[in-house]
């Protein structure tokens, strides 16, 4: 059961990293759509920062999960 749980955690880590990379690819498209909304145009730099920060957190969290579960267990 522990080996199966480790594999699931590694797969989940890979999914998190891929989601983070996807955020970075989608930011330019979404920023164009958000800029069209007049209410959000004044806070565009904060929104852009939040999107990039979200991407970094996803990639960092996924990488940590992969690293923690990919190592061989200590005896």
Backbone as JSON Lines, residues from 0, in Angstrom:
{"i":0,"aa":"X","n":[0.81,-1.19,0.0],"ca":[0.0,0.0,0.0],"c":[0.86,1.26,0.0]}
{"i":1,"aa":"X","n":[1.98,1.25,0.72],"ca":[2.84,2.43,0.79],"c":[3.44,2.75,-0.57]}
{"i":2,"aa":"X","n":[3.81,1.72,-1.34],"ca":[4.39,1.93,-2.67],"c":[3.35,2.56,-3.59]}
{"i":3,"aa":"X","n":[2.11,2.07,-3.5],"ca":[1.03,2.61,-4.33],"c":[0.76,4.07,-3.97]}
{"i":4,"aa":"X","n":[0.76,4.38,-2.68],"ca":[0.54,5.76,-2.24],"c":[1.66,6.67,-2.72]}
{"i":5,"aa":"X","n":[2.89,6.17,-2.69],"ca":[4.02,6.96,-3.2],"c":[3.85,7.27,-4.68]}
{"i":6,"aa":"X","n":[3.42,6.28,-5.44],"ca":[3.22,6.5,-6.88],"c":[2.12,7.53,-7.14]}
{"i":7,"aa":"X","n":[1.07,7.47,-6.36],"ca":[-0.02,8.43,-6.51],"c":[0.48,9.83,-6.2]}
{"i":8,"aa":"X","n":[1.29,9.97,-5.15],"ca":[1.83,11.27,-4.78],"c":[2.76,11.82,-5.86]}
{"i":9,"aa":"X","n":[3.55,10.95,-6.48],"ca":[4.44,11.38,-7.56],"c":[3.62,11.85,-8.76]}
{"i":10,"aa":"X","n":[2.59,11.11,-9.1],"ca":[1.73,11.51,-10.22],"c":[1.05,12.84,-9.91]}
{"i":11,"aa":"X","n":[0.59,13.01,-8.66],"ca":[-0.05,14.26,-8.28],"c":[0.95,15.42,-8.37]}
{"i":12,"aa":"X","n":[2.19,15.18,-8.0],"ca":[3.23,16.2,-8.12],"c":[3.47,16.59,-9.56]}
{"i":13,"aa":"X","n":[3.48,15.61,-10.46],"ca":[3.66,15.89,-11.88],"c":[2.48,16.72,-12.41]}
{"i":14,"aa":"X","n":[1.28,16.38,-11.97],"ca":[0.1,17.13,-12.4],"c":[0.19,18.58,-11.92]}
{"i":15,"aa":"X","n":[0.65,18.79,-10.68],"ca":[0.8,20.15,-10.17],"c":[1.83,20.94,-10.99]}
{"i":16,"aa":"X","n":[2.94,20.32,-11.32],"ca":[3.97,21.0,-12.12],"c":[3.42,21.35,-13.5]}
{"i":17,"aa":"X","n":[2.72,20.43,-14.12],"ca":[2.14,20.7,-15.43],"c":[1.08,21.8,-15.37]}
{"i":18,"aa":"X","n":[0.3,21.83,-14.3],"ca":[-0.69,22.9,-14.14],"c":[0.01,24.25,-13.99]}
{"i":19,"aa":"X","n":[1.12,24.28,-13.24],"ca":[1.88,25.52,-13.09],"c":[2.45,26.0,-14.4]}
{"i":20,"aa":"X","n":[2.97,25.08,-15.19],"ca":[3.49,25.45,-16.51],"c":[2.36,25.94,-17.4]}
{"i":21,"aa":"X","n":[1.21,25.31,-17.31],"ca":[0.05,25.74,-18.08],"c":[-0.39,27.15,-17.7]}
{"i":22,"aa":"X","n":[-0.28,27.49,-16.42],"ca":[-0.63,28.85,-15.99],"c":[0.28,29.86,-16.68]}
{"i":23,"aa":"X","n":[1.58,29.56,-16.75],"ca":[2.51,30.48,-17.4],"c":[2.2,30.66,-18.88]}
{"i":24,"aa":"X","n":[1.73,29.61,-19.54],"ca":[1.41,29.73,-20.96],"c":[0.09,30.47,-21.19]}
{"i":25,"aa":"X","n":[-0.82,30.41,-20.23],"ca":[-2.12,31.03,-20.41],"c":[-2.19,32.48,-19.93]}
{"i":26,"aa":"X","n":[-1.2,32.94,-19.18],"ca":[-1.25,34.3,-18.64],"c":[-1.38,35.36,-19.74]}
{"i":27,"aa":"X","n":[-0.59,35.32,-20.81],"ca":[-0.74,36.39,-21.82],"c":[-2.15,36.45,-22.43]}
{"i":28,"aa":"X","n":[-2.74,35.3,-22.7],"ca":[-4.09,35.28,-23.27],"c":[-5.11,35.84,-22.29]}
{"i":29,"aa":"X","n":[-5.04,35.38,-21.06],"ca":[-6.02,35.8,-20.07],"c":[-5.87,37.28,-19.7]}
{"i":30,"aa":"X","n":[-4.63,37.78,-19.73],"ca":[-4.42,39.19,-19.41],"c":[-5.07,40.08,-20.45]}
{"i":31,"aa":"X","n":[-5.05,39.67,-21.7],"ca":[-5.73,40.45,-22.75],"c":[-7.23,40.5,-22.48]}
{"i":32,"aa":"X","n":[-7.8,39.38,-22.05],"ca":[-9.23,39.35,-21.76],"c":[-9.56,40.19,-20.52]}
{"i":33,"aa":"X","n":[-8.68,40.13,-19.52],"ca":[-8.93,40.88,-18.28],"c":[-8.78,42.38,-18.54]}
{"i":34,"aa":"X","n":[-7.85,42.78,-19.4],"ca":[-7.66,44.2,-19.69],"c":[-8.88,44.83,-20.36]}
{"i":35,"aa":"X","n":[-9.67,44.01,-21.03],"ca":[-10.88,44.52,-21.68],"c":[-11.95,44.91,-20.66]}
{"i":36,"aa":"X","n":[-11.87,44.36,-19.47],"ca":[-12.83,44.68,-18.42],"c":[-12.36,45.97,-17.74]}
{"i":37,"aa":"X","n":[-13.14,47.0,-17.85],"ca":[-12.73,48.32,-17.39],"c":[-12.48,48.37,-15.89]}
{"i":38,"aa":"X","n":[-13.23,47.61,-15.13],"ca":[-13.11,47.62,-13.67],"c":[-11.74,47.11,-13.21]}
{"i":39,"aa":"X","n":[-11.16,46.16,-13.93],"ca":[-9.89,45.55,-13.53],"c":[-8.67,46.21,-14.17]}
{"i":40,"aa":"X","n":[-8.86,47.17,-15.04],"ca":[-7.72,47.74,-15.76],"c":[-6.76,48.48,-14.84]}
{"i":41,"aa":"X","n":[-7.23,49.02,-13.74],"ca":[-6.33,49.74,-12.83],"c":[-5.48,48.79,-11.98]}
{"i":42,"aa":"X","n":[-5.91,47.56,-11.8],"ca":[-5.18,46.61,-10.97],"c":[-4.5,45.53,-11.79]}
{"i":43,"aa":"X","n":[-4.18,45.83,-13.04],"ca":[-3.67,44.82,-13.95],"c":[-2.31,44.27,-13.51]}
{"i":44,"aa":"X","n":[-1.47,45.12,-12.92],"ca":[-0.16,44.65,-12.49],"c":[-0.28,43.7,-11.29]}
{"i":45,"aa":"X","n":[-1.21,44.0,-10.38],"ca":[-1.44,43.11,-9.25],"c":[-2.0,41.77,-9.71]}
{"i":46,"aa":"X","n":[-2.91,41.8,-10.64],"ca":[-3.51,40.57,-11.16],"c":[-2.45,39.73,-11.87]}
{"i":47,"aa":"X","n":[-1.6,40.38,-12.66],"ca":[-0.52,39.68,-13.34],"c":[0.44,39.04,-12.33]}
{"i":48,"aa":"X","n":[0.78,39.78,-11.27],"ca":[1.64,39.25,-10.21],"c":[1.0,38.02,-9.56]}
{"i":49,"aa":"X","n":[-0.29,38.1,-9.29],"ca":[-0.99,36.98,-8.65],"c":[-0.97,35.73,-9.54]}
{"i":50,"aa":"X","n":[-1.18,35.91,-10.83],"ca":[-1.13,34.76,-11.74],"c":[0.25,34.13,-11.77]}
{"i":51,"aa":"X","n":[1.27,34.95,-11.87],"ca":[2.64,34.41,-11.9],"c":[2.98,33.75,-10.56]}
{"i":52,"aa":"X","n":[2.56,34.35,-9.46],"ca":[2.81,33.77,-8.14],"c":[2.1,32.43,-8.0]}
{"i":53,"aa":"X","n":[0.89,32.33,-8.52],"ca":[0.16,31.06,-8.51],"c":[0.91,30.0,-9.3]}
{"i":54,"aa":"X","n":[1.44,30.36,-10.46],"ca":[2.21,29.42,-11.26],"c":[3.46,28.94,-10.53]}
{"i":55,"aa":"X","n":[4.16,29.88,-9.88],"ca":[5.36,29.51,-9.13],"c":[5.01,28.58,-7.97]}
{"i":56,"aa":"X","n":[3.92,28.87,-7.27],"ca":[3.52,28.01,-6.16],"c":[3.15,26.61,-6.64]}
{"i":57,"aa":"X","n":[2.45,26.51,-7.75],"ca":[2.09,25.2,-8.28],"c":[3.32,24.4,-8.68]}
{"i":58,"aa":"X","n":[4.24,25.04,-9.37],"ca":[5.46,24.34,-9.79],"c":[6.3,23.97,-8.58]}
{"i":59,"aa":"X","n":[6.45,24.88,-7.64],"ca":[7.24,24.6,-6.44],"c":[6.63,23.49,-5.59]}
{"i":60,"aa":"X","n":[5.33,23.54,-5.4],"ca":[4.66,22.5,-4.61],"c":[4.73,21.14,-5.27]}
{"i":61,"aa":"X","n":[4.54,21.12,-6.58],"ca":[4.64,19.85,-7.3],"c":[6.04,19.29,-7.28]}
{"i":62,"aa":"X","n":[7.04,20.17,-7.45],"ca":[8.43,19.72,-7.42],"c":[8.8,19.18,-6.04]}
{"i":63,"aa":"X","n":[8.33,19.82,-4.99],"ca":[8.6,19.35,-3.64],"c":[7.95,17.99,-3.4]}
{"i":64,"aa":"X","n":[6.72,17.84,-3.87],"ca":[6.02,16.57,-3.71],"c":[6.74,15.45,-4.47]}
{"i":65,"aa":"X","n":[7.2,15.73,-5.67],"ca":[7.95,14.74,-6.44],"c":[9.24,14.39,-5.73]}
{"i":66,"aa":"X","n":[9.98,15.41,-5.27],"ca":[11.26,15.19,-4.61],"c":[11.09,14.38,-3.33]}
{"i":67,"aa":"X","n":[10.09,14.72,-2.52],"ca":[9.88,14.02,-1.25],"c":[9.47,12.57,-1.44]}
{"i":68,"aa":"X","n":[8.73,12.27,-2.49],"ca":[8.23,10.92,-2.68],"c":[9.08,10.07,-3.62]}
{"i":69,"aa":"X","n":[9.98,10.7,-4.37],"ca":[10.79,9.95,-5.31],"c":[12.03,9.37,-4.65]}
{"i":70,"aa":"X","n":[12.47,10.01,-3.57],"ca":[13.64,9.5,-2.86],"c":[13.33,8.13,-2.28]}
{"i":71,"aa":"X","n":[14.37,7.35,-2.13],"ca":[14.18,6.05,-1.5],"c":[13.91,6.25,-0.02]}
{"i":72,"aa":"X","n":[13.0,5.47,0.54],"ca":[12.69,5.66,1.96],"c":[13.89,5.33,2.84]}
{"i":73,"aa":"X","n":[14.07,6.11,3.91],"ca":[15.18,5.87,4.83],"c":[14.85,4.7,5.72]}
{"i":74,"aa":"X","n":[15.87,3.91,6.02],"ca":[15.65,2.74,6.87],"c":[15.83,3.09,8.32]}
